[in-house]
Amino acid sequence: MDLVPLTTVHDIGLASIVRGVLEQADIETVIAGTTENVFPVDEVIPIQILVREGDLDRAREVLASYETEPEEDEEE
């Protein structure tokens, strides 16, 4: 499985959200660059979201459509 970087974030919570959105679309992801340290650190650690090379274009489309979906309050 050839993995390629899709995006880089600096927050493990955001990385988890991105992963969840992609997995809902049946796109497997790997999160790289995290630490298991439960204590806050003073440095910013880049976290890469990796996907299969064959899923890269679809993953970009899924994230783009997720970012442009209206909020529930905006639909009314």
N, C-alpha and C positions, 0 to 999 in steps of 0.2 A: 504494500500500500504506500504509494508516494504521497506524502503530505506536503502541502504548500501553505504559507501564511495567508490568511484571509484579512485579518485586521489585528491591530495591537491596541490594548486598553491598559489602563493603569489602576483598575479597581476590580477586585475579585468578584464583587457583587454584579458589576456590569458584565464581566466575563461569563458569569453563570446565566445571566439573562440572555446574552447572545447565544450561548450554547443551547439553552432551552428553546429559543426561537428556531434555530437551525434543526434541532432534533425533532421538533414538531413537523418539520418539512422532510423528515427522513434523511437528513444529512448528518452523517457521523462527524463528530468534532473531537479534537484533542486540545486541551488547554496546556500551554507550555510556559514555563517561567514563574510558576507560583512557588511559594514556600509553604511549608507546613507550620510555620511559626504563628502561634496564636496571639502573640504580643504585637502591638503596633510598632512599626519601624519608622525611622526618620527619613528613609529614602523612598523614592518612587521606583517601583519595580515594574518594568514592562511585562505584560502578559499577552502572549500571542495566542490567537485562535487559529488553529490549523484545520484544514479540510483536505479531503482527497483531491488530487489535481483535476479529476474528471467532474467533481462537484463544484469547482470554484465559481464558474459563471452563474450557476443556479443559486449558490449560496449568496453571491453578491445581489442577485435579484430579490431573494427572500429578505435580506436585510434592508434593501432599499424600499421594498414595499412595506415592511414593518415600520420603518422610520416615517413613512408618509401617511400611515393610516390615521384617520381622525380619532380623537379621544371620544369616549362614549358621550360626554357632555356636548361635544361639538356636533354630533349627529342630529340633535333635536333642533 
